Amino acid sequence: MDEKLLLPQRIDSAAVRAVAEGIQARRGQPLVLDAGQVEYAGALGLQVLVAAHRQWREAGLAFRVTGAGAALLDICRTLGVAPAEIGAGPEEGAPA
């Protein structure tokens, strides 16, 4: 079973360290991030998600962001980050 981590409502500068530490604590195993309550993510927060997605992919491990709502997807688009870059696939409502 994949490890699951609940992301906070805001992934801002105050929360980004805890998010990064929570993700890295699960390194070496498949990981699912539950983004269902995320309403805001800053550029640094998205960078943490992009970097983690790349690390997991390079390690050959599953990494998914589930429950990505309109707010998170809009933030991705605004900052020029494809939802797939953070592990949110089309099944999560991201444009193809």
N, C-alpha and C positions, 0 to 999 in steps of 0.2 A: 504494500500500500504506500502511495506517495505521501510524504510529509506535507502538512498543510500549515501555512502561516497566514494569519489574518492581518491585513494591512490596515493602518489607522485611517481615520476620516481625512486627515491632512498629512501629506508627506511633504512637509516644509522644512526649513532649516532647523527647527526645533526637534523634529522627529526623524530626520534622515539618518542620524547616527544609530539610533535604536533599530530602524528598519534594516540598515546595512548589517549591523551586528546579528540581528535575528536571521537574516538570510545566510550570512557566512557561517553561523552556528550549524546550519543544516547542509553545509557543503559536503559533497561526496555521496549524496543520495538524491533521488528524484524529489522534486519540490513543486508544490502547487501554492500560488499566492492567491488568496481570496481578496479581490479588490472591490467587493460588493458595497462597501461603505465609503470608498474613496471619493471625496468631493473636490479635493484640491491636491495637486502635486506641482511642485516647483521644478525648475530645470535640474537642480541637483538631485531631487528625488527621482526624476525620470532617468537621469544618468546612472543612478544606483541600479535601477531595474534593467536598463540596457546592458550594463556591465555584468550583472548577475546572469542575465539570459545568455550572454556570450560565453561566460565561464562554464555554465552548465552544458551548453551545446558543445563547446570544445572538449569537455570531459565525457561526452557521449551520454549525458543523463537528461532525463525528461525535466522540463521546466515550463510551467504554464501559469498564466494569470487568468483566473476565472472571475466571472461576475463584473467585468469591466463595464461600467455604466457610461452613459452619455457624457458625464462630466469628465471622467478620466480620458475618454476617447477624444473629446474636444480639446483638452489640454495637450494631448499628444499632437493633434493636428496643428494647433496654434504654435507649438514649439518645433514643428517639422520632424516629429518622430513618428514613424509608422508604428501602429499598434503591434504589429508582428515583431518589432525590435525589442519590445518588452515582454514578449511571450503571449500576447493577447491575439488569438487567431480569429479568423472570420466567424467561427462559432460563437465568439463573444460579442458579435455585432460590429466588428471592425470592417471597413470597406475592403473589398477584394482588390 
